[in-house]
Amino acid sequence: MRQRLEARKLLVDKTSVACKVTEQDVKKKEENLSTEVRSLLVGGTTLSFAKSKLQESNCQLEGESGYAHLKIVTNKLRKRQQYMISQVSFIYPLKIEAGPSQDQELESFPGGSRLVTKPLCQGSVRILGLPFSMAPFTKMSFFTDKKEVQKLATALGYVAHAVSLIAPYLRVPIRYPLRLGGSKTYIRDYAPYIEPSSSDMSLISTLSQNSKFVEFPLFLDGQDTTRAAYAVFLLNKNIEQLLNFVGEDSLGPRQVLANLKELIRIIQSPDYINYL
């Protein structure tokens, strides 16, 4: 009887220990469950708040001050832009002269060491009656007509001024800023590429001291045509940036007047009002 009693006591002790362990597990599971329930409540509250916000947004879009109102305001802005661009077009009219063009396009090869010209088989575009040709940039000599060079600089000054007017109307910061000066206009490049040569060592040393920007002339200054040709390239890049803004591509790497005319035509077209 004593042995049986001791065995029963041992069994009761083991059972009590097992009960305590089970109680601890139950408490841990209850704590975890309560934590999950609180997280679920917080998630439900967040979901209901987001749903209410979504409903408010839908109501705003469907209301008088919603998407329809935004579209109306956008159309008014586009019409205003069209009017301002039409004023620029009135100041600097771009017209195509009938017949084959004598303009030449400057084509550069990789490395920048070779420059060739190729004729353009289209009518010549004129700005305020002045044509633009890349020929003086490749055939500049002592016998080059100074009046033609002056007309070229004047035409580039007109283009630069027109670009400087159109860009803020479209609220587009042009990549290469302009310093207007009529026929003595400059364009700035903040990251110029310079071929290392003995003649450019002084310029490279100057750039190392002041690397903010370099100005390139939009006119032929002396016998050096490389800087002016690069300035024309940068000016055309500004026009190409504006073309890309209205969803069009450039007509060519040196089609300055043609690109500007295409830009004005696109903005003045009825499709521009509904362009997104």
One Martini backbone bead per residue (centre of mass of N, CA, C, O) as a GRO file, in nm:
protein
  276
    1MET     BB    1   0.057   0.063  -0.020
    2ARG     BB    2   0.301   0.251  -0.009
    3GLN     BB    3   0.392   0.213  -0.301
    4ARG     BB    4   0.129   0.311  -0.425
    5LEU     BB    5   0.135   0.588  -0.296
    6GLU     BB    6   0.403   0.684  -0.425
    7ALA     BB    7   0.313   0.649  -0.716
    8ARG     BB    8   0.079   0.849  -0.696
    9LYS     BB    9   0.252   1.096  -0.625
   10LEU     BB   10   0.427   1.095  -0.878
   11LEU     BB   11   0.191   1.125  -1.077
   12VAL     BB   12   0.089   1.394  -0.963
   13ASP     BB   13   0.349   1.557  -1.011
   14LYS     BB   14   0.364   1.517  -1.316
   15THR     BB   15   0.086   1.633  -1.375
   16SER     BB   16   0.142   1.919  -1.259
   17VAL     BB   17   0.377   1.988  -1.441
   18ALA     BB   18   0.220   1.956  -1.707
   19CYS     BB   19   0.009   2.171  -1.637
   20LYS     BB   20   0.204   2.410  -1.616
   21VAL     BB   21   0.314   2.393  -1.905
   22THR     BB   22   0.037   2.425  -2.038
   23GLU     BB   23  -0.028   2.700  -1.917
   24GLN     BB   24   0.209   2.850  -2.043
   25ASP     BB   25   0.134   2.793  -2.336
   26VAL     BB   26  -0.144   2.925  -2.323
   27LYS     BB   27  -0.045   3.209  -2.250
   28LYS     BB   28   0.130   3.253  -2.503
   29LYS     BB   29  -0.098   3.213  -2.705
   30GLU     BB   30  -0.275   3.441  -2.597
   31GLU     BB   31  -0.073   3.668  -2.649
   32ASN     BB   32  -0.042   3.622  -2.953
   33LEU     BB   33  -0.342   3.653  -3.018
   34SER     BB   34  -0.377   3.940  -2.909
   35THR     BB   35  -0.170   4.066  -3.101
   36GLU     BB   36  -0.315   3.986  -3.362
   37VAL     BB   37  -0.578   4.129  -3.298
   38ARG     BB   38  -0.461   4.413  -3.283
   39SER     BB   39  -0.345   4.415  -3.570
   40LEU     BB   40  -0.617   4.369  -3.707
   41LEU     BB   41  -0.750   4.627  -3.602
   42VAL     BB   42  -0.548   4.824  -3.724
   43GLY     BB   43  -0.586   4.729  -4.017
   44GLY     BB   44  -0.889   4.792  -4.031
   45THR     BB   45  -0.864   5.093  -3.973
   46THR     BB   46  -0.678   5.161  -4.213
   47LEU     BB   47  -0.868   5.055  -4.434
   48SER     BB   48  -1.106   5.243  -4.372
   49PHE     BB   49  -0.949   5.506  -4.416
   50ALA     BB   50  -0.864   5.450  -4.709
   51LYS     BB   51  -1.151   5.421  -4.817
   52SER     BB   52  -1.241   5.708  -4.748
   53LYS     BB   53  -1.027   5.849  -4.920
   54LEU     BB   54  -1.112   5.725  -5.188
   55GLN     BB   55  -1.395   5.844  -5.187
   56GLU     BB   56  -1.306   6.139  -5.180
   57SER     BB   57  -1.143   6.134  -5.442
   58ASN     BB   58  -1.376   6.052  -5.626
   59CYS     BB   59  -1.548   6.301  -5.560
   60GLN     BB   60  -1.341   6.508  -5.665
   61LEU     BB   61  -1.325   6.400  -5.958
   62GLU     BB   62  -1.647   6.429  -6.003
   63GLY     BB   63  -1.641   6.710  -5.957
   64GLU     BB   64  -1.584   7.042  -6.033
   65SER     BB   65  -1.265   7.002  -5.912
   66GLY     BB   66  -1.166   6.793  -6.105
   67TYR     BB   67  -1.070   6.660  -6.397
   68ALA     BB   68  -1.240   6.851  -6.567
   69HIS     BB   69  -1.112   7.108  -6.455
   70LEU     BB   70  -0.822   7.039  -6.533
   71LYS     BB   71  -0.876   7.026  -6.837
   72ILE     BB   72  -0.970   7.317  -6.870
   73VAL     BB   73  -0.710   7.453  -6.766
   74THR     BB   74  -0.522   7.318  -6.972
   75ASN     BB   75  -0.656   7.437  -7.225
   76LYS     BB   76  -0.605   7.731  -7.149
   77LEU     BB   77  -0.297   7.708  -7.139
   78ARG     BB   78  -0.257   7.614  -7.433
   79LYS     BB   79  -0.387   7.862  -7.565
   80ARG     BB   80  -0.189   8.063  -7.445
   81GLN     BB   81   0.060   7.939  -7.573
   82GLN     BB   82  -0.032   7.976  -7.864
   83TYR     BB   83  -0.043   8.283  -7.854
   84MET     BB   84   0.254   8.336  -7.777
   85ILE     BB   85   0.377   8.182  -8.020
   86SER     BB   86   0.241   8.357  -8.237
   87GLN     BB   87   0.403   8.611  -8.161
   88VAL     BB   88   0.676   8.494  -8.231
   89SER     BB   89   0.600   8.429  -8.528
   90PHE     BB   90   0.549   8.731  -8.596
   91ILE     BB   91   0.836   8.832  -8.534
   92TYR     BB   92   0.954   8.533  -8.650
   93PRO     BB   93   0.927   8.445  -8.950
   94LEU     BB   94   0.877   8.125  -9.117
   95LYS     BB   95   0.999   8.052  -9.444
   96ILE     BB   96   0.966   7.887  -9.754
   97GLU     BB   97   1.174   7.840 -10.017
   98ALA     BB   98   1.157   7.778 -10.323
   99GLY     BB   99   1.336   7.517 -10.396
  100PRO     BB  100   1.645   7.438 -10.380
  101SER     BB  101   1.878   7.402 -10.146
  102GLN     BB  102   2.200   7.544 -10.028
  103ASP     BB  103   2.218   7.399  -9.790
  104GLN     BB  104   2.426   7.260  -9.529
  105GLU     BB  105   2.528   6.973  -9.356
  106LEU     BB  106   2.681   6.901  -9.061
  107GLU     BB  107   2.907   6.621  -9.028
  108SER     BB  108   3.000   6.405  -8.773
  109PHE     BB  109   3.248   6.206  -8.649
  110PRO     BB  110   3.395   5.994  -8.464
  111GLY     BB  111   3.609   6.220  -8.268
  112GLY     BB  112   3.588   6.509  -8.434
  113SER     BB  113   3.796   6.528  -8.695
  114ARG     BB  114   3.555   6.514  -8.899
  115LEU     BB  115   3.419   6.735  -9.160
  116VAL     BB  116   3.116   6.740  -9.338
  117THR     BB  117   2.912   6.796  -9.626
  118LYS     BB  118   2.552   6.809  -9.708
  119PRO     BB  119   2.296   6.833  -9.899
  120LEU     BB  120   1.965   6.969  -9.913
  121CYS     BB  121   1.642   6.837 -10.031
  122GLN     BB  122   1.515   7.141  -9.978
  123GLY     BB  123   1.376   7.400  -9.871
  124SER     BB  124   1.443   7.715  -9.764
  125VAL     BB  125   1.467   7.847  -9.450
  126ARG     BB  126   1.338   8.157  -9.321
  127ILE     BB  127   1.429   8.439  -9.105
  128LEU     BB  128   1.335   8.733  -9.186
  129GLY     BB  129   1.473   8.652  -9.479
  130LEU     BB  130   1.693   8.467  -9.350
  131PRO     BB  131   1.928   8.246  -9.403
  132PHE     BB  132   2.071   7.911  -9.346
  133SER     BB  133   2.422   7.811  -9.333
  134MET     BB  134   2.703   7.576  -9.306
  135ALA     BB  135   2.929   7.661  -9.503
  136PRO     BB  136   3.105   7.876  -9.339
  137PHE     BB  137   3.207   7.650  -9.128
  138THR     BB  138   3.393   7.502  -9.374
  139LYS     BB  139   3.469   7.778  -9.580
  140MET     BB  140   3.651   7.963  -9.428
  141SER     BB  141   3.790   8.276  -9.537
  142PHE     BB  142   3.925   8.564  -9.660
  143PHE     BB  143   3.689   8.558  -9.907
  144THR     BB  144   3.458   8.585  -9.734
  145ASP     BB  145   3.156   8.709  -9.698
  146LYS     BB  146   3.072   8.938  -9.458
  147LYS     BB  147   2.766   8.965  -9.501
  148GLU     BB  148   2.696   8.665  -9.471
  149VAL     BB  149   2.805   8.638  -9.185
  150GLN     BB  150   2.613   8.850  -9.062
  151LYS     BB  151   2.348   8.708  -9.141
  152LEU     BB  152   2.403   8.452  -8.985
  153ALA     BB  153   2.420   8.585  -8.703
  154THR     BB  154   2.138   8.711  -8.710
  155ALA     BB  155   1.976   8.449  -8.740
  156LEU     BB  156   2.081   8.322  -8.474
  157GLY     BB  157   1.970   8.548  -8.295
  158TYR     BB  158   1.675   8.498  -8.360
  159VAL     BB  159   1.661   8.205  -8.265
  160ALA     BB  160   1.753   8.251  -7.974
  161HIS     BB  161   1.521   8.441  -7.898
  162ALA     BB  162   1.289   8.247  -7.960
  163VAL     BB  163   1.376   8.027  -7.758
  164SER     BB  164   1.376   8.217  -7.503
  165LEU     BB  165   1.057   8.248  -7.529
  166ILE     BB  166   0.936   7.958  -7.552
  167ALA     BB  167   1.041   7.808  -7.301
  168PRO     BB  168   0.877   7.966  -7.075
  169TYR     BB  169   0.597   7.912  -7.196
  170LEU     BB  170   0.651   7.587  -7.149
  171ARG     BB  171   0.825   7.536  -6.895
  172VAL     BB  172   1.138   7.502  -7.010
  173PRO     BB  173   1.456   7.422  -6.925
  174ILE     BB  174   1.722   7.479  -7.083
  175ARG     BB  175   2.029   7.323  -7.119
  176TYR     BB  176   2.140   7.580  -7.293
  177PRO     BB  177   2.216   7.875  -7.224
  178LEU     BB  178   2.160   8.223  -7.299
  179ARG     BB  179   2.341   8.513  -7.439
  180LEU     BB  180   2.210   8.787  -7.541
  181GLY     BB  181   2.325   8.987  -7.863
  182GLY     BB  182   2.217   8.917  -8.125
  183SER     BB  183   2.491   8.881  -8.335
  184LYS     BB  184   2.631   8.830  -8.022
  185THR     BB  185   2.568   8.537  -7.934
  186TYR     BB  186   2.559   8.308  -7.657
  187ILE     BB  187   2.649   7.975  -7.545
  188ARG     BB  188   2.613   7.735  -7.282
  189ASP     BB  189   2.850   7.495  -7.137
  190TYR     BB  190   2.878   7.266  -6.856
  191ALA     BB  191   2.999   7.007  -7.054
  192PRO     BB  192   3.262   7.009  -7.221
  193TYR     BB  193   3.429   6.898  -7.520
  194ILE     BB  194   3.788   6.853  -7.552
  195GLU     BB  195   4.045   6.846  -7.756
  196PRO     BB  196   4.362   6.740  -7.717
  197SER     BB  197   4.585   7.012  -7.768
  198SER     BB  198   4.812   7.257  -7.807
  199SER     BB  199   4.595   7.492  -7.862
  200ASP     BB  200   4.411   7.393  -7.588
  201MET     BB  201   4.573   7.427  -7.318
  202SER     BB  202   4.475   7.705  -7.221
  203LEU     BB  203   4.173   7.626  -7.205
  204ILE     BB  204   4.204   7.389  -7.004
  205SER     BB  205   4.324   7.560  -6.773
  206THR     BB  206   4.076   7.740  -6.747
  207LEU     BB  207   3.873   7.511  -6.680
  208SER     BB  208   4.016   7.412  -6.418
  209GLN     BB  209   3.956   7.685  -6.268
  210ASN     BB  210   3.665   7.716  -6.441
  211SER     BB  211   3.388   7.474  -6.444
  212LYS     BB  212   3.105   7.590  -6.497
  213PHE     BB  213   3.145   7.737  -6.792
  214VAL     BB  214   3.106   7.769  -7.155
  215GLU     BB  215   3.137   7.994  -7.420
  216PHE     BB  216   2.969   8.011  -7.738
  217PRO     BB  217   2.956   8.134  -8.053
  218LEU     BB  218   2.688   8.258  -8.279
  219PHE     BB  219   2.955   8.325  -8.447
  220LEU     BB  220   3.202   8.435  -8.657
  221ASP     BB  221   3.543   8.427  -8.521
  222GLY     BB  222   3.723   8.438  -8.755
  223GLN     BB  223   3.882   8.129  -8.852
  224ASP     BB  224   3.729   7.996  -8.620
  225THR     BB  225   3.462   7.737  -8.654
  226THR     BB  226   3.422   7.531  -8.421
  227ARG     BB  227   3.273   7.693  -8.199
  228ALA     BB  228   3.031   7.779  -8.377
  229ALA     BB  229   2.936   7.493  -8.454
  230TYR     BB  230   2.884   7.407  -8.159
  231ALA     BB  231   2.673   7.623  -8.099
  232VAL     BB  232   2.467   7.524  -8.307
  233PHE     BB  233   2.435   7.246  -8.182
  234LEU     BB  234   2.321   7.348  -7.907
  235LEU     BB  235   2.079   7.501  -8.019
  236ASN     BB  236   1.947   7.249  -8.147
  237LYS     BB  237   1.916   7.100  -7.875
  238ASN     BB  238   1.707   7.293  -7.759
  239ILE     BB  239   1.494   7.241  -7.977
  240GLU     BB  240   1.481   6.935  -7.930
  241GLN     BB  241   1.376   6.956  -7.641
  242LEU     BB  242   1.106   7.093  -7.721
  243LEU     BB  243   1.010   6.869  -7.907
  244ASN     BB  244   1.004   6.646  -7.691
  245PHE     BB  245   0.791   6.787  -7.511
  246VAL     BB  246   0.568   6.763  -7.765
  247GLY     BB  247   0.636   6.467  -7.907
  248GLU     BB  248   0.902   6.515  -8.085
  249ASP     BB  249   1.139   6.505  -8.336
  250SER     BB  250   1.408   6.561  -8.497
  251LEU     BB  251   1.510   6.649  -8.833
  252GLY     BB  252   1.812   6.724  -8.737
  253PRO     BB  253   2.134   6.817  -8.632
  254ARG     BB  254   2.115   7.105  -8.842
  255GLN     BB  255   1.794   7.188  -8.833
  256VAL     BB  256   1.715   7.476  -8.716
  257LEU     BB  257   1.478   7.609  -8.875
  258ALA     BB  258   1.307   7.352  -8.915
  259ASN     BB  259   1.268   7.290  -8.613
  260LEU     BB  260   1.135   7.558  -8.536
  261LYS     BB  261   0.897   7.535  -8.731
  262GLU     BB  262   0.788   7.266  -8.618
  263LEU     BB  263   0.734   7.364  -8.333
  264ILE     BB  264   0.528   7.585  -8.404
  265ARG     BB  265   0.330   7.403  -8.557
  266ILE     BB  266   0.255   7.212  -8.323
  267ILE     BB  267   0.151   7.428  -8.121
  268GLN     BB  268  -0.067   7.549  -8.339
  269SER     BB  269  -0.214   7.299  -8.328
  270PRO     BB  270  -0.502   7.136  -8.226
  271ASP     BB  271  -0.357   6.885  -8.085
  272TYR     BB  272  -0.212   7.036  -7.848
  273ILE     BB  273  -0.452   7.068  -7.647
  274ASN     BB  274  -0.483   6.731  -7.620
  275TYR     BB  275  -0.207   6.701  -7.509
  276LEU     BB  276  -0.027   6.482  -7.262
   0.00000   0.00000   0.00000
